[in-house]
Amino acid sequence: MKVLFPTTLDVRFHHDEQGVRWELMAPFVVIVNAWEADQKIIRVPAGYITDFASVPRLPFIYLAYANKAHLAALVHDWLYSEGGTEADREYADCVFLQGMLDTLVPEESNSLTADDARAMFDAVRHFGSSHFNYKETP
């Protein structure tokens, strides 16, 4: 799997009773497996609200993982809100992991590392189920 982020992230900050959230000001496009038979284009619409990954507010965890992987977190939040089956959830989590890995910038000292990406993936696989919008299949 390969994840491409061809559009620029354009968001507006909001702080209200629900906490810190971000509103997407322009559509955001993600391409999974570009130029392959199983290519999928994911479009997150303008107006979508995200928290860019629900990192627990425990001090060590928050300091280690907050404010990293915004592009992958946005598409992951969108796919979770769209919901579906357990297979859809697994796909969303895999896109999240691969999106993080495909945007690593190793020369930046505060950037996401591959180990961070795998730890965040493990966390959503173990604890994300309650946030996924499961839908009954006909």
PyMOL commands that set and color helices and strands:
alter all, ss='L'
color gray80, all
select helices_A, chain A and resi 59-65+70-82+86-101+114-127+129-131
alter helices_A, ss='H'
color red, helices_A
select strands_A, chain A and resi 3-4+11-16+19-24+28-32+40-44+49-50
alter strands_A, ss='S'
color yellow, strands_A
deselect
rebuild
show_as cartoon
